[in-house]
Protein backbone atom coordinates (compact mmCIF):
# COMPACT_ATOMS: atom_id res chain seq x y z
CA UNK A 1 0.00 0.00 0.00
CA UNK A 2 1.40 3.39 -0.99
CA UNK A 3 0.67 6.31 1.27
CA UNK A 4 1.06 9.95 0.22
CA UNK A 5 4.00 11.77 1.70
CA UNK A 6 2.76 14.49 4.04
CA UNK A 7 3.80 17.98 2.99
CA UNK A 8 6.74 19.49 4.82
CA UNK A 9 5.71 21.99 7.47
CA UNK A 10 5.92 25.56 6.29
CA UNK A 11 8.56 27.63 8.01
CA UNK A 12 8.10 31.33 8.55
CA UNK A 13 10.53 33.66 6.86
CA UNK A 14 13.08 35.01 9.41
CA UNK A 15 12.32 38.62 8.48
CA UNK A 16 8.60 38.08 9.01
CA UNK A 17 9.29 36.46 12.38
CA UNK A 18 11.58 39.31 13.44
CA UNK A 19 9.10 41.98 12.36
CA UNK A 20 6.23 40.20 14.08
CA UNK A 21 8.20 39.79 17.30
CA UNK A 22 9.26 43.41 17.52
CA UNK A 23 5.95 44.70 16.25
CA UNK A 24 4.24 42.88 19.11
CA UNK A 25 6.74 44.09 21.72
CA UNK A 26 6.51 47.70 20.62
CA UNK A 27 2.71 47.52 20.40
CA UNK A 28 2.72 46.29 24.00
CA UNK A 29 4.82 49.28 25.08
CA UNK A 30 2.39 51.69 23.41
CA UNK A 31 -0.61 49.85 24.88
CA UNK A 32 0.83 50.23 28.38
CA UNK A 33 1.48 53.94 27.83
CA UNK A 34 -1.99 54.60 26.40
CA UNK A 35 -3.56 52.73 29.32
CA UNK A 36 -1.60 54.87 31.75
CA UNK A 37 -2.57 58.09 29.96
CA UNK A 38 -6.29 57.37 29.81
CA UNK A 39 -6.94 55.77 33.18
CA UNK A 40 -4.59 57.32 34.53
CA UNK A 41 -3.05 54.41 36.37
CA UNK A 42 0.15 56.17 37.48
CA UNK A 43 2.09 53.11 36.35
CA UNK A 44 5.35 55.02 36.23
CA UNK A 45 5.37 54.96 40.02
CA UNK A 46 6.28 51.27 39.69
CA UNK A 47 9.63 51.93 38.00
CA UNK A 48 13.05 51.56 39.60
CA UNK A 49 13.37 53.39 42.92
CA UNK A 50 17.02 53.20 44.00
CA UNK A 51 17.90 51.04 46.98
CA UNK A 52 14.36 50.13 47.96
CA UNK A 53 12.90 46.63 47.89
CA UNK A 54 9.90 47.69 45.80
CA UNK A 55 12.22 49.46 43.39
CA UNK A 56 14.28 46.29 42.99
CA UNK A 57 11.43 43.93 42.15
CA UNK A 58 9.15 44.44 40.33
CA UNK A 59 10.80 47.77 39.46
CA UNK A 60 13.63 46.31 37.35
CA UNK A 61 11.23 44.10 35.40
CA UNK A 62 8.55 46.76 34.97
CA UNK A 63 10.67 49.82 34.14
CA UNK A 64 11.39 49.02 30.44
CA UNK A 65 7.65 48.76 29.78
CA UNK A 66 6.85 52.15 31.36
CA UNK A 67 7.35 55.58 29.79
CA UNK A 68 6.71 59.10 31.00
CA UNK A 69 4.90 60.33 27.86
CA UNK A 70 4.51 59.63 24.11
CA UNK A 71 7.67 61.60 23.26
CA UNK A 72 9.68 59.43 25.65
CA UNK A 73 8.43 56.21 24.05
CA UNK A 74 8.70 57.57 20.51
CA UNK A 75 12.39 58.28 21.10
CA UNK A 76 12.91 54.62 21.98
CA UNK A 77 10.62 53.06 19.37
CA UNK A 78 12.72 53.46 16.23
CA UNK A 79 16.08 52.27 17.63
CA UNK A 80 14.31 49.39 19.38
CA UNK A 81 12.67 48.33 16.13
CA UNK A 82 15.78 48.73 13.96
CA UNK A 83 18.35 47.14 16.24
CA UNK A 84 15.90 44.56 17.55
CA UNK A 85 15.06 43.31 14.07
CA UNK A 86 18.75 43.22 13.11
CA UNK A 87 19.61 41.26 16.26
CA UNK A 88 16.74 38.83 15.62
CA UNK A 89 17.83 38.23 12.04
CA UNK A 90 21.41 37.50 13.06
CA UNK A 91 20.62 35.21 15.99
CA UNK A 92 17.20 35.07 17.60
CA UNK A 93 18.27 33.15 20.75
CA UNK A 94 21.19 35.56 21.09
CA UNK A 95 18.78 38.48 20.83
CA UNK A 96 16.72 37.17 23.74
CA UNK A 97 19.92 36.68 25.74
CA UNK A 98 20.92 40.27 25.02
CA UNK A 99 17.50 41.59 26.05
CA UNK A 100 17.49 39.64 29.31
CA UNK A 101 21.04 40.53 30.30
CA UNK A 102 20.66 44.20 29.34
CA UNK A 103 17.38 44.49 31.26
CA UNK A 104 18.83 42.99 34.45
CA UNK A 105 22.25 44.70 34.33
CA UNK A 106 20.75 48.07 33.41
CA UNK A 107 18.13 47.80 36.14
CA UNK A 108 20.63 46.79 38.80
CA UNK A 109 22.94 49.63 37.82
CA UNK A 110 20.11 52.14 38.14
CA UNK A 111 19.01 50.65 41.44
CA UNK A 112 22.52 50.79 42.88
CA UNK A 113 23.82 54.21 41.85
CA UNK A 114 20.94 56.46 40.80
CA UNK A 115 20.10 59.37 43.12
CA UNK A 116 17.70 58.60 45.98
CA UNK A 117 14.04 59.58 45.81
CA UNK A 118 13.90 59.18 42.03
CA UNK A 119 12.00 56.77 39.79
CA UNK A 120 13.53 55.56 36.53
CA UNK A 121 11.38 54.23 33.68
CA UNK A 122 11.84 53.58 29.99
CA UNK A 123 13.31 51.12 27.53
CA UNK A 124 16.46 53.12 26.82
CA UNK A 125 18.55 50.71 28.89
CA UNK A 126 17.43 47.95 26.53
CA UNK A 127 18.16 50.18 23.52
CA UNK A 128 21.71 50.67 24.74
CA UNK A 129 21.90 46.95 25.47
CA UNK A 130 21.08 46.11 21.87
CA UNK A 131 23.54 48.76 20.72
CA UNK A 132 26.34 47.27 22.82
CA UNK A 133 25.38 43.73 21.82
CA UNK A 134 25.49 44.39 18.09
CA UNK A 135 28.76 46.30 18.33
CA UNK A 136 30.39 43.62 20.47
CA UNK A 137 29.18 40.81 18.21
CA UNK A 138 31.28 42.36 15.48
CA UNK A 139 34.35 41.91 17.67
CA UNK A 140 33.71 38.61 19.39
CA UNK A 141 31.86 36.49 16.80
CA UNK A 142 34.81 36.71 14.38
CA UNK A 143 32.55 36.70 11.33
CA UNK A 144 32.54 39.21 8.52
CA UNK A 145 28.74 39.60 8.54
CA UNK A 146 28.67 40.55 12.23
CA UNK A 147 31.58 42.95 11.77
CA UNK A 148 29.84 44.72 8.88
CA UNK A 149 26.60 44.96 10.87
CA UNK A 150 28.50 46.40 13.83
CA UNK A 151 30.06 48.98 11.52
CA UNK A 152 26.68 49.91 10.07
CA UNK A 153 25.07 50.19 13.50
CA UNK A 154 27.92 52.40 14.68
CA UNK A 155 27.61 54.66 11.65
CA UNK A 156 23.86 55.07 12.17
CA UNK A 157 23.64 55.09 15.97
CA UNK A 158 27.19 55.89 17.07
CA UNK A 159 26.08 59.16 18.64
CA UNK A 160 24.19 57.10 21.24
CA UNK A 161 27.51 56.51 22.98
CA UNK A 162 27.31 60.00 24.49
CA UNK A 163 24.20 58.88 26.35
CA UNK A 164 26.35 56.92 28.82
CA UNK A 165 27.63 60.25 30.19
CA UNK A 166 25.73 62.37 32.77
CA UNK A 167 24.68 65.11 30.37
CA UNK A 168 21.16 65.79 31.68
CA UNK A 169 19.56 65.43 35.13
CA UNK A 170 16.39 64.06 33.49
CA UNK A 171 18.11 61.34 31.46
CA UNK A 172 19.21 58.14 33.18
CA UNK A 173 22.80 57.79 32.04
CA UNK A 174 23.03 54.97 34.58
CA UNK A 175 20.48 52.93 32.59
CA UNK A 176 22.35 53.69 29.37
CA UNK A 177 25.79 52.84 30.72
CA UNK A 178 24.80 49.60 32.41
CA UNK A 179 22.53 48.57 29.54
CA UNK A 180 25.44 49.06 27.14
CA UNK A 181 27.68 46.98 29.41
CA UNK A 182 25.00 44.30 29.64
CA UNK A 183 24.81 44.10 25.86
CA UNK A 184 28.57 43.60 25.65
CA UNK A 185 28.43 40.88 28.31
CA UNK A 186 25.65 39.15 26.38
CA UNK A 187 27.69 39.24 23.17
CA UNK A 188 30.67 37.67 24.96
CA UNK A 189 28.46 34.94 26.42
CA UNK A 190 26.80 34.19 23.07
CA UNK A 191 30.16 34.08 21.27
CA UNK A 192 31.65 31.72 23.86
CA UNK A 193 28.63 29.44 23.71
CA UNK A 194 28.81 29.32 19.92
CA UNK A 195 32.52 28.46 19.96
CA UNK A 196 31.91 25.77 22.60
CA UNK A 197 29.24 24.15 20.41
CA UNK A 198 31.56 24.27 17.40
CA UNK A 199 34.34 22.35 19.17
CA UNK A 200 34.38 18.57 18.46
Buried (B, 14 or more C-beta within 10 A) or exposed (E): EEEEEEEEEEEEEEEEBBBEBBEEBBEEBBEBBEEBEEEEEEBBBBBBBBEEEEBBEEBBBBBBBBBBEEEBBEBBBEBBBBBBBBBBBBBBEBBBBBBBBBBBBBBBBBBEEBEEEBBBBBBBBBBBBBBBBBBBBBBBBEBEEBBEBBEEBBEEBEEBBEBBEEEEEEBBBBBBBBBBBBBBBBBBBBBEEBEEEEEE
